[in-house]
Every structure is written in structure tokens, then in C-alpha cells.
Amino acid sequence: MEHRDDGECQCVGLRAMRSVESFEVFPEDSFRQNLSPIPSDLSERIRTTDLEMLRGITLRQSLRGAGSLWRKNPKELDVKHRAALFNKSLSVEDVDVFISHTWSCKGWSKVLSLLMQSGCDLALVCWFMGMLMAFLLWLTDVLPLPLQYVSQTTTFTASCPMGVWIVLFGILGTIMGLLLSPYRPGEQGDVCFIDAACIHQTDVELMHRGIRSIGGFLLVARELRILWSSTYLTRLWCVFELATYKRLNPHGKIVLAPLFLEKIVGLFYLGNVCGVFFYLLLRGSGAGASIVLPGILLCCSPYILTIHNLRGYYVQKHQLVSQFQNFDLESVECAEENDRLFVNAAIAELYGSNEALTSFVRGPLLRELLDPLCRTAIPQKYILFIITPVATMGLEFLLSLWTGGAPLDVLLLYFFSVVVVGSCVQWQALVYLVNLLCDHLAEPVSKLPAFDYLQTLLVFLIFLFYVAFGSLSCLWPYETNSWQHFSGNLAVHTLMLILMHWLQRRSVSHQLKLSDASVQEVPAQVAIS
């Protein structure tokens, strides 16, 4: 949590924690003059929660209104809208999640991240429901079939009527499911502490009481969720929250949620959507099988932009690890030295010394946070989200074959070879492959911009080769009407998926070994006072 974007306002918050006296709204200088000195019982004060000020808001509620709560720093709003933020939260006895973040990063990236975290499951359900609706409308002849798909196999050759509705309804269902997930009925989900809504933004006395109780809020939170951005560990409040939670709530759960992860998923998904629509329109133009390979190469061309941006996001991943490995409390931004002394005093009581906290962040904490992040580079639910456009396109062609009167064996071969193996097995392996390549080739090998683009081109060419090879190999059993060919193709792509998993585990093991090398023993004097 970062109550203000600038260091000066953060420092005001720290001073407020030193005083328990109520006060009216003063000009800034007067406000500073009326602050109390640092109390000697700082540790106990950090543990103290003003229960009347403990408030919470569900994550879904915070994302309503297109995530307006997250999109703008409260200080950018007028007084009326800032005052209204407090009314979004309710008094609670404890909170499930304390969300720690900084206002220095783009608000839309936090909205995207939290929407994906909380609404991906509903998006997948709505994807299926969208396809089902299109199928029912097709059965009742409501939807036209303006395209023509030419099937050329050894046992079935025909021009089959085809639409775009399965793809279109599936994609729209996915997006609508994601956007409407904050409004779904039933259990409202985790109660969260979110600074903008749970600390009053206009009443200075209520703001003072809320800020003074942050340590207590952390103590009663079951989880600390870090919305990591590149500036997170440079913010005094963020460091204070992380340090306080880990020492006062040792059994609490810390979840590192880097904002770049959902951006990666979004880029994969957008690349698939563009490629699917291009290929669908190309094959639906009545062109024969000879257009398949050129069509694949052409429709994958937008992915070069996706891959270039993916490499940029993996640079952020490396920065994340580097920030923890090179963390230095003395380099954290703060406008005034007195406030830095105050934070150092708080951390000294919690950890024994500033050096002990630095050692802990660089070692055990890094290992604890990096382990789950590396082992699930892209969670399985996100993999399913990414491949939905490709699977939907396969079902569109399958429905066209059915409309054109294809025999059952042709339909079954197309379903298992193209939809199941091609869309699910092959593309899952492909996502892992691109993920690994962009991770290992994220940093430019030279300062010359040309080398940066050449690295992107290299990853793109490997991606293009695997897409072409995988697509043609999955079409082969269908075109030859051979279950024997299908068995061989299934074995090849299954082995490729296993290989990608193995390579990812190797990559994870390497990263964790590097992390372990940086782990140092926390000094023995570190203890909770």
C-alpha cells in the first residue's frame, strides 16, 4: 500500500503513526509542528489496532465501475470523490487479504491483474457458454454461414458452409465473463484491505487513526498480497508493510503477484485472437489445402509484436529477482531523513538491525517468494485461457465439416487430431516454449538496438517453425484418414509437451539455485521485541 504517490506524503503518514492525539486540518507546516516525538514503545504501538478503524472491501467490489478504485491515485481526484471512496468499505473484525501496492505504476495494470486473478474461472465458463449459445443458434438456422471451407481428404472432399460465430461468441463470452466477474452473485470472496477505500482520504483525523493502525491491520490479515511493480521496493511504505507483516504475522501467507504476469497472458491471448481471425477468414474464402502453410505463416506474423513485448515483460521478471537480491534499506526513497530514522527504529525493534532486514530480504524472503513464482511461471488456468481462441477455431471448422455432411470417422479424426492434440497439447507446449525462450533471451546481448530486434526475430522464427510443424502434423491424420498416423502424432506432441515441462523444471531449478546462493543466515539477534 502506498497512501500517496510522492515521498513527502508518505513521510506525513509515518509521522502520524507517532502521535495518538486528534487534530484538525492544518496547513502542511503546522501539521508537522504538532507531531509527537518517536515513542519508546514503538513495537507495541505497531501491534496496536484501532478496531474502530479496521475496514474492508471485497475484491469484487473494488473492481466494479471498470476498476475506478484502482485506476487513479486518490490525490488526483477532487474532494467529493475522495470522500466517497471511504464509503465503499465497511467496518470488519479482520481481513482476508491486505493488498500492498504502489500508486506509481499504471492503474490499468492492477485492474487487469486483479480481474484475471479473480475472474479467470468465470471467463472460461462464459467462453463455453458463448460457444454453446452459438451452436444452438446454428441448430435453429438463426445464424448465417457466409464462408466456405474446402475439405480435401482421402475420403471426403467438399465445400462446406462455415460461419465465424463459434469463434466470435466464444471470444465475446470470455471477455464479458472477465469484465462482469466483479458483479457475479453469490459468495463475494475475500475481504481486502485496500488503502484508497479503507483509510479516509479527506478527514485528516480519521486518516491519522487509520495510518497509525496499519501495523495492527497487518497483524489480523491472513494474507499479504504484493502487487509487484518495478518501483515496489523503492517505496518506504511498501518496505514497512512487508517487514512488519513478516515479523508480526509469521504464520500469515505472503503472495507475490507481479503485475507483468497478467500482461504476458493478455499478450498471448491477443496474439491468438488476431491469428485465429486471420486464418479463419483466409480458409473460409474457399481456398484449398494449398493455402494452409502460407496462411499459417501469414496469420502468425502479428505474433512478432507479441514476442517483442513478452521479452520486455520478462526483463521485469529479472528486475524483480535483482531487486530482492540487491535490496538495500538505505536506498529506499524518502523525502526526509527524520522519517528514515523512524523507519530504521521500527525495523530495529522488529529485526534487530537494518542489516538484518536487508539480509533477510535478500535471502530467505527471496527464496520463499521466488519458489512458487518460478514453479508456476504461467498458472494452468491462464494456459487454458490463452488457448481458448485456438480451440474455438478448431470447433468452428469441425462444425463446418458436420454441416457439409462429413462422415463420422472424418469428424472424429478432426476432433481428436486438430482440436484436442493441435489446440490443447501442441499449443500448451508452444506457450511453454515461447515462455522459456523469452525468459532466457529477455536481456539484449548488446546495447545496439539491432541485436534486441534480432533476438526477437530468433524467438519468432522458432515459434513460427513449431506452429507450422505442429499444425501440418495435426492435419495429416485428418487428411489421410488414418488413425495410425493420429497415434504417431499424439505420441510426438505428448513427448514435446513433456520435454517443455522438463526444460521448464530445469530452468526453475537453475533460478532457485541462484536464489539459494544469495541466502544468508539472519543474524541471531533478530527477534520480535
Secondary structure, DSSP 8 states (H G I E B T S, - for coil): --SSSSHHHHHHHHHHTT---------HHHHHHT-----TTHHHHHH---GGG-EEEEHHHHHHHHHHHHHS-GGGS-HHHHHHHHTTSEE-S-EEEEEE--TTS-HHHHHHHHHHHHHHHHHHHHHHHHHHHHHHHHHTT-S---EEEEEE-SS-EEEEEE-SHHHHHHHHHHHHHHHHGGG--S----EEE-HHHHS-SS-HHHHHHHHHTHHHHHHTEEEEEEEE-TTGGGBHHHHHHHHHHHHH-TTSEEEEEEHHHHHHHHHHHHHHHHHHHHHHHHHTBT--GGGHHHHHHHHTTTHHHHHHHHHHHHHHHHHHHHHHHT--GGGSB-S-HHHHHHHHHHHHHHHSSHHHHHHHIIIIIHHHHHHHHHHTSS-HHHHHHHHHHHHHHHHHHHHHHHHTT--HHHHHHHIIIIIIIIIIIIHHHHHHHHHHHHHHT-S-SSSSHHHHHHHHHHHHHHHHHHHHHHHHHHHHHHHHT-HHHHHHHHHHHHHHHHHHHHHHHHHHHHHHHHHHHT-----TT----
